[in-house]
């Protein structure tokens, strides 16, 4: 297995005193997978059921070799 970084753009609707506002954020996740395709599928599966919109913007191989716990 290898490690991949997945860049995900999140969009959430926030209620404010002036009405509803869209709030966007970009987050980066570390994913252990066999391929870029599998890493993207794992991210999509992880976000299922969330109330916010998301889009996987990029998946790249990581230079991380091993996670030591």
CHARMM internal coordinates of N, CA and C (Angstrom, degrees):
IC EDIT
DIST 1 N 1 CA 1.4539
DIST 1 CA 1 C 1.5290
ANGL 1 N 1 CA 1 C 109.35
DIST 1 C 2 N 1.3145
ANGL 1 CA 1 C 2 N 114.58
DIHE 1 N 1 CA 1 C 2 N 152.37
DIST 2 N 2 CA 1.4617
ANGL 1 C 2 N 2 CA 122.33
DIHE 1 CA 1 C 2 N 2 CA 177.91
DIST 2 CA 2 C 1.5245
ANGL 2 N 2 CA 2 C 109.01
DIHE 1 C 2 N 2 CA 2 C -123.85
DIST 2 C 3 N 1.3263
ANGL 2 CA 2 C 3 N 115.46
DIHE 2 N 2 CA 2 C 3 N 170.85
DIST 3 N 3 CA 1.4610
ANGL 2 C 3 N 3 CA 121.14
DIHE 2 CA 2 C 3 N 3 CA 177.90
DIST 3 CA 3 C 1.5185
ANGL 3 N 3 CA 3 C 109.31
DIHE 2 C 3 N 3 CA 3 C -110.85
DIST 3 C 4 N 1.3298
ANGL 3 CA 3 C 4 N 115.08
DIHE 3 N 3 CA 3 C 4 N 141.65
DIST 4 N 4 CA 1.4561
ANGL 3 C 4 N 4 CA 122.64
DIHE 3 CA 3 C 4 N 4 CA -179.63
DIST 4 CA 4 C 1.5178
ANGL 4 N 4 CA 4 C 108.70
DIHE 3 C 4 N 4 CA 4 C -131.17
DIST 4 C 5 N 1.3258
ANGL 4 CA 4 C 5 N 116.51
DIHE 4 N 4 CA 4 C 5 N 147.79
DIST 5 N 5 CA 1.4570
ANGL 4 C 5 N 5 CA 120.84
DIHE 4 CA 4 C 5 N 5 CA 172.10
DIST 5 CA 5 C 1.5198
ANGL 5 N 5 CA 5 C 107.86
DIHE 4 C 5 N 5 CA 5 C -102.03
DIST 5 C 6 N 1.3125
ANGL 5 CA 5 C 6 N 115.36
DIHE 5 N 5 CA 5 C 6 N 131.57
DIST 6 N 6 CA 1.4577
ANGL 5 C 6 N 6 CA 121.54
DIHE 5 CA 5 C 6 N 6 CA 179.73
DIST 6 CA 6 C 1.5239
ANGL 6 N 6 CA 6 C 108.50
DIHE 5 C 6 N 6 CA 6 C -116.02
DIST 6 C 7 N 1.3237
ANGL 6 CA 6 C 7 N 116.23
DIHE 6 N 6 CA 6 C 7 N 123.03
DIST 7 N 7 CA 1.4654
ANGL 6 C 7 N 7 CA 122.05
DIHE 6 CA 6 C 7 N 7 CA 177.65
DIST 7 CA 7 C 1.5265
ANGL 7 N 7 CA 7 C 107.48
DIHE 6 C 7 N 7 CA 7 C -95.57
DIST 7 C 8 N 1.3298
ANGL 7 CA 7 C 8 N 115.71
DIHE 7 N 7 CA 7 C 8 N 120.48
DIST 8 N 8 CA 1.4617
ANGL 7 C 8 N 8 CA 121.81
DIHE 7 CA 7 C 8 N 8 CA -175.47
DIST 8 CA 8 C 1.5240
ANGL 8 N 8 CA 8 C 109.18
DIHE 7 C 8 N 8 CA 8 C -121.13
DIST 8 C 9 N 1.3370
ANGL 8 CA 8 C 9 N 116.15
DIHE 8 N 8 CA 8 C 9 N 129.34
DIST 9 N 9 CA 1.4573
ANGL 8 C 9 N 9 CA 121.39
DIHE 8 CA 8 C 9 N 9 CA 175.85
DIST 9 CA 9 C 1.5262
ANGL 9 N 9 CA 9 C 107.87
DIHE 8 C 9 N 9 CA 9 C -97.75
DIST 9 C 10 N 1.3330
ANGL 9 CA 9 C 10 N 115.52
DIHE 9 N 9 CA 9 C 10 N 123.78
DIST 10 N 10 CA 1.4606
ANGL 9 C 10 N 10 CA 122.29
DIHE 9 CA 9 C 10 N 10 CA -179.28
DIST 10 CA 10 C 1.5166
ANGL 10 N 10 CA 10 C 109.26
DIHE 9 C 10 N 10 CA 10 C -107.08
DIST 10 C 11 N 1.3270
ANGL 10 CA 10 C 11 N 116.14
DIHE 10 N 10 CA 10 C 11 N 139.79
DIST 11 N 11 CA 1.4566
ANGL 10 C 11 N 11 CA 121.63
DIHE 10 CA 10 C 11 N 11 CA 176.17
DIST 11 CA 11 C 1.5218
ANGL 11 N 11 CA 11 C 107.68
DIHE 10 C 11 N 11 CA 11 C -129.27
DIST 11 C 12 N 1.3260
ANGL 11 CA 11 C 12 N 115.61
DIHE 11 N 11 CA 11 C 12 N 125.15
DIST 12 N 12 CA 1.4505
ANGL 11 C 12 N 12 CA 120.94
DIHE 11 CA 11 C 12 N 12 CA -176.16
DIST 12 CA 12 C 1.5180
ANGL 12 N 12 CA 12 C 109.12
DIHE 11 C 12 N 12 CA 12 C -130.07
DIST 12 C 13 N 1.3307
ANGL 12 CA 12 C 13 N 117.09
DIHE 12 N 12 CA 12 C 13 N 141.53
DIST 13 N 13 CA 1.4569
ANGL 12 C 13 N 13 CA 121.36
DIHE 12 CA 12 C 13 N 13 CA 175.69
DIST 13 CA 13 C 1.5197
ANGL 13 N 13 CA 13 C 108.63
DIHE 12 C 13 N 13 CA 13 C -89.45
DIST 13 C 14 N 1.3231
ANGL 13 CA 13 C 14 N 116.34
DIHE 13 N 13 CA 13 C 14 N 126.67
DIST 14 N 14 CA 1.4545
ANGL 13 C 14 N 14 CA 123.30
DIHE 13 CA 13 C 14 N 14 CA -178.37
DIST 14 CA 14 C 1.5259
ANGL 14 N 14 CA 14 C 108.41
DIHE 13 C 14 N 14 CA 14 C -115.81
DIST 14 C 15 N 1.3327
ANGL 14 CA 14 C 15 N 116.79
DIHE 14 N 14 CA 14 C 15 N 131.08
DIST 15 N 15 CA 1.4664
ANGL 14 C 15 N 15 CA 120.86
DIHE 14 CA 14 C 15 N 15 CA 174.98
DIST 15 CA 15 C 1.5210
ANGL 15 N 15 CA 15 C 109.05
DIHE 14 C 15 N 15 CA 15 C -82.37
DIST 15 C 16 N 1.3263
ANGL 15 CA 15 C 16 N 116.20
DIHE 15 N 15 CA 15 C 16 N 127.48
DIST 16 N 16 CA 1.4624
ANGL 15 C 16 N 16 CA 121.91
DIHE 15 CA 15 C 16 N 16 CA 177.46
DIST 16 CA 16 C 1.5310
ANGL 16 N 16 CA 16 C 108.42
DIHE 15 C 16 N 16 CA 16 C -124.08
DIST 16 C 17 N 1.3016
ANGL 16 CA 16 C 17 N 115.97
DIHE 16 N 16 CA 16 C 17 N 174.93
DIST 17 N 17 CA 1.4652
ANGL 16 C 17 N 17 CA 119.93
DIHE 16 CA 16 C 17 N 17 CA 178.85
DIST 17 CA 17 C 1.5253
ANGL 17 N 17 CA 17 C 111.92
DIHE 16 C 17 N 17 CA 17 C -66.22
DIST 17 C 18 N 1.3442
ANGL 17 CA 17 C 18 N 116.47
DIHE 17 N 17 CA 17 C 18 N -21.72
DIST 18 N 18 CA 1.4715
ANGL 17 C 18 N 18 CA 121.15
DIHE 17 CA 17 C 18 N 18 CA 179.51
DIST 18 CA 18 C 1.5199
ANGL 18 N 18 CA 18 C 112.65
DIHE 17 C 18 N 18 CA 18 C -96.62
DIST 18 C 19 N 1.3272
ANGL 18 CA 18 C 19 N 117.25
DIHE 18 N 18 CA 18 C 19 N 2.92
DIST 19 N 19 CA 1.4578
ANGL 18 C 19 N 19 CA 120.94
DIHE 18 CA 18 C 19 N 19 CA -179.42
DIST 19 CA 19 C 1.5197
ANGL 19 N 19 CA 19 C 110.88
DIHE 18 C 19 N 19 CA 19 C 126.01
DIST 19 C 20 N 1.2981
ANGL 19 CA 19 C 20 N 115.29
DIHE 19 N 19 CA 19 C 20 N -156.95
DIST 20 N 20 CA 1.4603
ANGL 19 C 20 N 20 CA 120.94
DIHE 19 CA 19 C 20 N 20 CA -178.97
DIST 20 CA 20 C 1.5208
ANGL 20 N 20 CA 20 C 109.96
DIHE 19 C 20 N 20 CA 20 C -94.19
DIST 20 C 21 N 1.3437
ANGL 20 CA 20 C 21 N 115.46
DIHE 20 N 20 CA 20 C 21 N 138.40
DIST 21 N 21 CA 1.4634
ANGL 20 C 21 N 21 CA 121.25
DIHE 20 CA 20 C 21 N 21 CA -178.05
DIST 21 CA 21 C 1.5230
ANGL 21 N 21 CA 21 C 109.03
DIHE 20 C 21 N 21 CA 21 C -130.71
DIST 21 C 22 N 1.3266
ANGL 21 CA 21 C 22 N 116.46
DIHE 21 N 21 CA 21 C 22 N 142.32
DIST 22 N 22 CA 1.4646
ANGL 21 C 22 N 22 CA 121.60
DIHE 21 CA 21 C 22 N 22 CA 175.36
DIST 22 CA 22 C 1.5118
ANGL 22 N 22 CA 22 C 109.84
DIHE 21 C 22 N 22 CA 22 C -85.77
DIST 22 C 23 N 1.3167
ANGL 22 CA 22 C 23 N 116.19
DIHE 22 N 22 CA 22 C 23 N 131.19
DIST 23 N 23 CA 1.4571
ANGL 22 C 23 N 23 CA 120.78
DIHE 22 CA 22 C 23 N 23 CA 176.81
DIST 23 CA 23 C 1.5250
ANGL 23 N 23 CA 23 C 107.53
DIHE 22 C 23 N 23 CA 23 C -118.95
DIST 23 C 24 N 1.3220
ANGL 23 CA 23 C 24 N 116.52
DIHE 23 N 23 CA 23 C 24 N 126.41
DIST 24 N 24 CA 1.4564
ANGL 23 C 24 N 24 CA 121.84
DIHE 23 CA 23 C 24 N 24 CA -179.14
DIST 24 CA 24 C 1.5199
ANGL 24 N 24 CA 24 C 110.21
DIHE 23 C 24 N 24 CA 24 C -112.88
DIST 24 C 25 N 1.3220
ANGL 24 CA 24 C 25 N 115.07
DIHE 24 N 24 CA 24 C 25 N 146.21
DIST 25 N 25 CA 1.4546
ANGL 24 C 25 N 25 CA 121.34
DIHE 24 CA 24 C 25 N 25 CA 176.48
DIST 25 CA 25 C 1.5203
ANGL 25 N 25 CA 25 C 107.96
DIHE 24 C 25 N 25 CA 25 C -148.87
DIST 25 C 26 N 1.3167
ANGL 25 CA 25 C 26 N 116.30
DIHE 25 N 25 CA 25 C 26 N 149.48
DIST 26 N 26 CA 1.4530
ANGL 25 C 26 N 26 CA 121.54
DIHE 25 CA 25 C 26 N 26 CA 175.73
DIST 26 CA 26 C 1.5223
ANGL 26 N 26 CA 26 C 107.90
DIHE 25 C 26 N 26 CA 26 C -114.70
DIST 26 C 27 N 1.3283
ANGL 26 CA 26 C 27 N 115.70
DIHE 26 N 26 CA 26 C 27 N 127.78
DIST 27 N 27 CA 1.4589
ANGL 26 C 27 N 27 CA 121.35
DIHE 26 CA 26 C 27 N 27 CA -179.62
DIST 27 CA 27 C 1.5195
ANGL 27 N 27 CA 27 C 109.48
DIHE 26 C 27 N 27 CA 27 C -123.39
DIST 27 C 28 N 1.3245
ANGL 27 CA 27 C 28 N 116.35
DIHE 27 N 27 CA 27 C 28 N 152.64
DIST 28 N 28 CA 1.4595
ANGL 27 C 28 N 28 CA 121.69
DIHE 27 CA 27 C 28 N 28 CA 179.89
DIST 28 CA 28 C 1.5273
ANGL 28 N 28 CA 28 C 108.33
DIHE 27 C 28 N 28 CA 28 C -117.91
DIST 28 C 29 N 1.3157
ANGL 28 CA 28 C 29 N 116.02
DIHE 28 N 28 CA 28 C 29 N 131.09
DIST 29 N 29 CA 1.4575
ANGL 28 C 29 N 29 CA 122.92
DIHE 28 CA 28 C 29 N 29 CA -178.38
DIST 29 CA 29 C 1.5247
ANGL 29 N 29 CA 29 C 109.85
DIHE 28 C 29 N 29 CA 29 C -118.97
DIST 29 C 30 N 1.3183
ANGL 29 CA 29 C 30 N 116.51
DIHE 29 N 29 CA 29 C 30 N 145.77
DIST 30 N 30 CA 1.4546
ANGL 29 C 30 N 30 CA 122.90
DIHE 29 CA 29 C 30 N 30 CA 174.05
DIST 30 CA 30 C 1.5196
ANGL 30 N 30 CA 30 C 107.08
DIHE 29 C 30 N 30 CA 30 C -98.62
DIST 30 C 31 N 1.3333
ANGL 30 CA 30 C 31 N 116.43
DIHE 30 N 30 CA 30 C 31 N 126.94
DIST 31 N 31 CA 1.4608
ANGL 30 C 31 N 31 CA 121.64
DIHE 30 CA 30 C 31 N 31 CA -175.04
DIST 31 CA 31 C 1.5246
ANGL 31 N 31 CA 31 C 109.35
DIHE 30 C 31 N 31 CA 31 C -126.76
DIST 31 C 32 N 1.3188
ANGL 31 CA 31 C 32 N 116.32
DIHE 31 N 31 CA 31 C 32 N 133.94
DIST 32 N 32 CA 1.4621
ANGL 31 C 32 N 32 CA 121.12
DIHE 31 CA 31 C 32 N 32 CA 174.57
DIST 32 CA 32 C 1.5230
ANGL 32 N 32 CA 32 C 107.23
DIHE 31 C 32 N 32 CA 32 C -95.51
DIST 32 C 33 N 1.3401
ANGL 32 CA 32 C 33 N 116.84
DIHE 32 N 32 CA 32 C 33 N 122.47
DIST 33 N 33 CA 1.4593
ANGL 32 C 33 N 33 CA 121.02
DIHE 32 CA 32 C 33 N 33 CA -176.25
DIST 33 CA 33 C 1.5253
ANGL 33 N 33 CA 33 C 110.08
DIHE 32 C 33 N 33 CA 33 C -158.37
DIST 33 C 34 N 1.3262
ANGL 33 CA 33 C 34 N 115.58
DIHE 33 N 33 CA 33 C 34 N 170.77
DIST 34 N 34 CA 1.4543
ANGL 33 C 34 N 34 CA 121.56
DIHE 33 CA 33 C 34 N 34 CA 177.93
DIST 34 CA 34 C 1.5211
ANGL 34 N 34 CA 34 C 113.04
DIHE 33 C 34 N 34 CA 34 C -87.06
DIST 34 C 35 N 1.3572
ANGL 34 CA 34 C 35 N 115.98
DIHE 34 N 34 CA 34 C 35 N -23.06
DIST 35 N 35 CA 1.4629
ANGL 34 C 35 N 35 CA 119.85
DIHE 34 CA 34 C 35 N 35 CA -177.20
DIST 35 CA 35 C 1.5235
ANGL 35 N 35 CA 35 C 109.73
DIHE 34 C 35 N 35 CA 35 C -153.56
DIST 35 C 36 N 1.3194
ANGL 35 CA 35 C 36 N 115.76
DIHE 35 N 35 CA 35 C 36 N 169.64
DIST 36 N 36 CA 1.4622
ANGL 35 C 36 N 36 CA 121.63
DIHE 35 CA 35 C 36 N 36 CA 176.25
DIST 36 CA 36 C 1.5200
ANGL 36 N 36 CA 36 C 109.91
DIHE 35 C 36 N 36 CA 36 C -61.20
DIST 36 C 37 N 1.3180
ANGL 36 CA 36 C 37 N 116.63
DIHE 36 N 36 CA 36 C 37 N -42.03
DIST 37 N 37 CA 1.4614
ANGL 36 C 37 N 37 CA 121.56
DIHE 36 CA 36 C 37 N 37 CA -179.45
DIST 37 CA 37 C 1.5188
ANGL 37 N 37 CA 37 C 111.12
DIHE 36 C 37 N 37 CA 37 C -61.97
DIST 37 C 38 N 1.3298
ANGL 37 CA 37 C 38 N 116.95
DIHE 37 N 37 CA 37 C 38 N -43.68
DIST 38 N 38 CA 1.4636
ANGL 37 C 38 N 38 CA 120.26
DIHE 37 CA 37 C 38 N 38 CA 179.02
DIST 38 CA 38 C 1.5311
ANGL 38 N 38 CA 38 C 110.64
DIHE 37 C 38 N 38 CA 38 C -66.38
DIST 38 C 39 N 1.3203
ANGL 38 CA 38 C 39 N 117.74
DIHE 38 N 38 CA 38 C 39 N -38.92
DIST 39 N 39 CA 1.4673
ANGL 38 C 39 N 39 CA 121.45
DIHE 38 CA 38 C 39 N 39 CA 178.36
DIST 39 CA 39 C 1.5229
ANGL 39 N 39 CA 39 C 110.58
DIHE 38 C 39 N 39 CA 39 C -61.47
DIST 39 C 40 N 1.3248
ANGL 39 CA 39 C 40 N 116.91
DIHE 39 N 39 CA 39 C 40 N -45.00
DIST 40 N 40 CA 1.4638
ANGL 39 C 40 N 40 CA 120.71
DIHE 39 CA 39 C 40 N 40 CA 178.75
DIST 40 CA 40 C 1.5249
ANGL 40 N 40 CA 40 C 110.75
DIHE 39 C 40 N 40 CA 40 C -62.89
DIST 40 C 41 N 1.3249
ANGL 40 CA 40 C 41 N 117.21
DIHE 40 N 40 CA 40 C 41 N -42.27
DIST 41 N 41 CA 1.4734
ANGL 40 C 41 N 41 CA 121.49
DIHE 40 CA 40 C 41 N 41 CA 179.14
DIST 41 CA 41 C 1.5261
ANGL 41 N 41 CA 41 C 110.78
DIHE 40 C 41 N 41 CA 41 C -62.87
DIST 41 C 42 N 1.3295
ANGL 41 CA 41 C 42 N 117.61
DIHE 41 N 41 CA 41 C 42 N -38.51
DIST 42 N 42 CA 1.4656
ANGL 41 C 42 N 42 CA 120.94
DIHE 41 CA 41 C 42 N 42 CA 178.45
DIST 42 CA 42 C 1.5238
ANGL 42 N 42 CA 42 C 111.25
DIHE 41 C 42 N 42 CA 42 C -64.94
DIST 42 C 43 N 1.3305
ANGL 42 CA 42 C 43 N 117.32
DIHE 42 N 42 CA 42 C 43 N -39.73
DIST 43 N 43 CA 1.4647
ANGL 42 C 43 N 43 CA 120.78
DIHE 42 CA 42 C 43 N 43 CA 178.66
DIST 43 CA 43 C 1.5199
ANGL 43 N 43 CA 43 C 109.92
DIHE 42 C 43 N 43 CA 43 C -65.83
DIST 43 C 44 N 1.3106
ANGL 43 CA 43 C 44 N 117.30
DIHE 43 N 43 CA 43 C 44 N -46.38
DIST 44 N 44 CA 1.4699
ANGL 43 C 44 N 44 CA 121.37
DIHE 43 CA 43 C 44 N 44 CA 179.61
DIST 44 CA 44 C 1.5182
ANGL 44 N 44 CA 44 C 109.99
DIHE 43 C 44 N 44 CA 44 C -60.04
DIST 44 C 45 N 1.3232
ANGL 44 CA 44 C 45 N 117.91
DIHE 44 N 44 CA 44 C 45 N -43.45
DIST 45 N 45 CA 1.4619
ANGL 44 C 45 N 45 CA 122.24
DIHE 44 CA 44 C 45 N 45 CA 179.56
DIST 45 CA 45 C 1.5284
ANGL 45 N 45 CA 45 C 110.84
DIHE 44 C 45 N 45 CA 45 C -63.60
DIST 45 C 46 N 1.3285
ANGL 45 CA 45 C 46 N 117.01
DIHE 45 N 45 CA 45 C 46 N -37.94
DIST 46 N 46 CA 1.4586
ANGL 45 C 46 N 46 CA 121.38
DIHE 45 CA 45 C 46 N 46 CA -179.53
DIST 46 CA 46 C 1.5311
ANGL 46 N 46 CA 46 C 111.77
DIHE 45 C 46 N 46 CA 46 C -66.03
DIST 46 C 47 N 1.3198
ANGL 46 CA 46 C 47 N 118.04
DIHE 46 N 46 CA 46 C 47 N -31.80
DIST 47 N 47 CA 1.4607
ANGL 46 C 47 N 47 CA 121.83
DIHE 46 CA 46 C 47 N 47 CA -177.60
DIST 47 CA 47 C 1.5290
ANGL 47 N 47 CA 47 C 113.34
DIHE 46 C 47 N 47 CA 47 C -89.41
DIST 47 C 48 N 1.3328
ANGL 47 CA 47 C 48 N 118.78
DIHE 47 N 47 CA 47 C 48 N -4.55
DIST 48 N 48 CA 1.4637
ANGL 47 C 48 N 48 CA 120.76
DIHE 47 CA 47 C 48 N 48 CA 178.70
DIST 48 CA 48 C 1.5195
ANGL 48 N 48 CA 48 C 109.60
DIHE 47 C 48 N 48 CA 48 C -59.61
DIST 48 C 49 N 1.3210
ANGL 48 CA 48 C 49 N 116.07
DIHE 48 N 48 CA 48 C 49 N 137.19
DIST 49 N 49 CA 1.4482
ANGL 48 C 49 N 49 CA 121.08
DIHE 48 CA 48 C 49 N 49 CA 178.58
DIST 49 CA 49 C 1.5251
ANGL 49 N 49 CA 49 C 114.31
DIHE 48 C 49 N 49 CA 49 C 87.22
DIST 49 C 50 N 1.3191
ANGL 49 CA 49 C 50 N 117.91
DIHE 49 N 49 CA 49 C 50 N -4.60
DIST 50 N 50 CA 1.4736
ANGL 49 C 50 N 50 CA 121.02
DIHE 49 CA 49 C 50 N 50 CA 177.57
DIST 50 CA 50 C 1.5257
ANGL 50 N 50 CA 50 C 109.28
DIHE 49 C 50 N 50 CA 50 C -74.99
DIST 50 C 51 N 1.3167
ANGL 50 CA 50 C 51 N 116.63
DIHE 50 N 50 CA 50 C 51 N 151.41
DIST 51 N 51 CA 1.4639
ANGL 50 C 51 N 51 CA 120.82
DIHE 50 CA 50 C 51 N 51 CA -177.91
DIST 51 CA 51 C 1.5266
ANGL 51 N 51 CA 51 C 112.90
DIHE 50 C 51 N 51 CA 51 C -84.74
DIST 51 C 52 N 1.3346
ANGL 51 CA 51 C 52 N 117.57
DIHE 51 N 51 CA 51 C 52 N -5.25
DIST 52 N 52 CA 1.4652
ANGL 51 C 52 N 52 CA 120.19
DIHE 51 CA 51 C 52 N 52 CA -178.76
DIST 52 CA 52 C 1.5284
ANGL 52 N 52 CA 52 C 110.95
DIHE 51 C 52 N 52 CA 52 C -105.97
DIST 52 C 53 N 1.3227
ANGL 52 CA 52 C 53 N 115.03
DIHE 52 N 52 CA 52 C 53 N 155.45
DIST 53 N 53 CA 1.4618
ANGL 52 C 53 N 53 CA 120.30
DIHE 52 CA 52 C 53 N 53 CA 175.27
DIST 53 CA 53 C 1.5210
ANGL 53 N 53 CA 53 C 108.50
DIHE 52 C 53 N 53 CA 53 C -78.97
DIST 53 C 54 N 1.3307
ANGL 53 CA 53 C 54 N 116.09
DIHE 53 N 53 CA 53 C 54 N 147.63
DIST 54 N 54 CA 1.4611
ANGL 53 C 54 N 54 CA 119.82
DIHE 53 CA 53 C 54 N 54 CA 178.07
DIST 54 CA 54 C 1.5190
ANGL 54 N 54 CA 54 C 109.13
DIHE 53 C 54 N 54 CA 54 C -146.41
DIST 54 C 55 N 1.3250
ANGL 54 CA 54 C 55 N 114.55
DIHE 54 N 54 CA 54 C 55 N 156.93
DIST 55 N 55 CA 1.4632
ANGL 54 C 55 N 55 CA 121.21
DIHE 54 CA 54 C 55 N 55 CA 175.95
DIST 55 CA 55 C 1.5215
ANGL 55 N 55 CA 55 C 108.09
DIHE 54 C 55 N 55 CA 55 C -145.00
DIST 55 C 56 N 1.3298
ANGL 55 CA 55 C 56 N 115.29
DIHE 55 N 55 CA 55 C 56 N 128.85
DIST 56 N 56 CA 1.4562
ANGL 55 C 56 N 56 CA 119.97
DIHE 55 CA 55 C 56 N 56 CA 176.02
DIST 56 CA 56 C 1.5224
ANGL 56 N 56 CA 56 C 106.53
DIHE 55 C 56 N 56 CA 56 C -78.73
DIST 56 C 57 N 1.3284
ANGL 56 CA 56 C 57 N 116.65
DIHE 56 N 56 CA 56 C 57 N 111.66
DIST 57 N 57 CA 1.4609
ANGL 56 C 57 N 57 CA 121.97
DIHE 56 CA 56 C 57 N 57 CA -175.62
DIST 57 CA 57 C 1.5189
ANGL 57 N 57 CA 57 C 112.77
DIHE 56 C 57 N 57 CA 57 C -84.55
DIST 57 C 58 N 1.3569
ANGL 57 CA 57 C 58 N 117.12
DIHE 57 N 57 CA 57 C 58 N -35.17
DIST 58 N 58 CA 1.4656
ANGL 57 C 58 N 58 CA 120.00
DIHE 57 CA 57 C 58 N 58 CA -177.46
DIST 58 CA 58 C 1.5222
ANGL 58 N 58 CA 58 C 109.62
DIHE 57 C 58 N 58 CA 58 C -160.84
DIST 58 C 59 N 1.3107
ANGL 58 CA 58 C 59 N 115.48
DIHE 58 N 58 CA 58 C 59 N 147.87
DIST 59 N 59 CA 1.4633
ANGL 58 C 59 N 59 CA 122.64
DIHE 58 CA 58 C 59 N 59 CA 171.63
DIST 59 CA 59 C 1.5195
ANGL 59 N 59 CA 59 C 106.70
DIHE 58 C 59 N 59 CA 59 C -132.83
DIST 59 C 60 N 1.3272
ANGL 59 CA 59 C 60 N 115.98
DIHE 59 N 59 CA 59 C 60 N 124.06
DIST 60 N 60 CA 1.4662
ANGL 59 C 60 N 60 CA 121.55
DIHE 59 CA 59 C 60 N 60 CA -178.45
DIST 60 CA 60 C 1.5169
ANGL 60 N 60 CA 60 C 109.95
DIHE 59 C 60 N 60 CA 60 C -130.41
DIST 60 C 61 N 1.3211
ANGL 60 CA 60 C 61 N 115.42
DIHE 60 N 60 CA 60 C 61 N 151.78
DIST 61 N 61 CA 1.4597
ANGL 60 C 61 N 61 CA 118.08
DIHE 60 CA 60 C 61 N 61 CA 175.75
DIST 61 CA 61 C 1.5223
ANGL 61 N 61 CA 61 C 108.44
DIHE 60 C 61 N 61 CA 61 C -68.18
DIST 61 C 62 N 1.3230
ANGL 61 CA 61 C 62 N 115.27
DIHE 61 N 61 CA 61 C 62 N 144.96
DIST 62 N 62 CA 1.4501
ANGL 61 C 62 N 62 CA 121.75
DIHE 61 CA 61 C 62 N 62 CA -177.43
DIST 62 CA 62 C 1.5201
ANGL 62 N 62 CA 62 C 110.27
DIHE 61 C 62 N 62 CA 62 C -99.57
DIST 62 C 63 N 1.3040
ANGL 62 CA 62 C 63 N 116.00
DIHE 62 N 62 CA 62 C 63 N 154.63
DIST 63 N 63 CA 1.4594
ANGL 62 C 63 N 63 CA 120.49
DIHE 62 CA 62 C 63 N 63 CA 176.97
DIST 63 CA 63 C 1.5287
ANGL 63 N 63 CA 63 C 110.76
DIHE 62 C 63 N 63 CA 63 C -86.23
DIST 63 C 64 N 1.3238
ANGL 63 CA 63 C 64 N 117.25
DIHE 63 N 63 CA 63 C 64 N -1.48
DIST 64 N 64 CA 1.4535
ANGL 63 C 64 N 64 CA 121.27
DIHE 63 CA 63 C 64 N 64 CA 178.63
DIST 64 CA 64 C 1.5258
ANGL 64 N 64 CA 64 C 108.11
DIHE 63 C 64 N 64 CA 64 C -70.28
DIST 64 C 65 N 1.3093
ANGL 64 CA 64 C 65 N 116.03
DIHE 64 N 64 CA 64 C 65 N 130.64
DIST 65 N 65 CA 1.4620
ANGL 64 C 65 N 65 CA 121.83
DIHE 64 CA 64 C 65 N 65 CA -177.05
DIST 65 CA 65 C 1.5218
ANGL 65 N 65 CA 65 C 110.72
DIHE 64 C 65 N 65 CA 65 C -94.01
DIST 65 C 66 N 1.3347
ANGL 65 CA 65 C 66 N 115.84
DIHE 65 N 65 CA 65 C 66 N -42.05
DIST 66 N 66 CA 1.4428
ANGL 65 C 66 N 66 CA 119.42
DIHE 65 CA 65 C 66 N 66 CA -173.11
DIST 66 CA 66 C 1.5250
ANGL 66 N 66 CA 66 C 109.21
DIHE 65 C 66 N 66 CA 66 C -156.98
DIST 66 C 67 N 1.3194
ANGL 66 CA 66 C 67 N 115.91
DIHE 66 N 66 CA 66 C 67 N 144.87
DIST 67 N 67 CA 1.4459
ANGL 66 C 67 N 67 CA 120.98
DIHE 66 CA 66 C 67 N 67 CA 174.17
DIST 67 CA 67 C 1.5297
ANGL 67 N 67 CA 67 C 107.31
DIHE 66 C 67 N 67 CA 67 C -102.13
DIST 67 C 68 N 1.3065
ANGL 67 CA 67 C 68 N 115.93
DIHE 67 N 67 CA 67 C 68 N 123.81
DIST 68 N 68 CA 1.4644
ANGL 67 C 68 N 68 CA 121.22
DIHE 67 CA 67 C 68 N 68 CA -178.88
DIST 68 CA 68 C 1.5329
ANGL 68 N 68 CA 68 C 106.74
DIHE 67 C 68 N 68 CA 68 C -101.69
DIST 68 C 69 N 1.3150
ANGL 68 CA 68 C 69 N 115.80
DIHE 68 N 68 CA 68 C 69 N 122.13
DIST 69 N 69 CA 1.4670
ANGL 68 C 69 N 69 CA 119.88
DIHE 68 CA 68 C 69 N 69 CA -178.84
DIST 69 CA 69 C 1.5049
ANGL 69 N 69 CA 69 C 110.75
DIHE 68 C 69 N 69 CA 69 C -103.25
END
COOR INIT
IC SEED 1 N 1 CA 1 C
IC BUILD
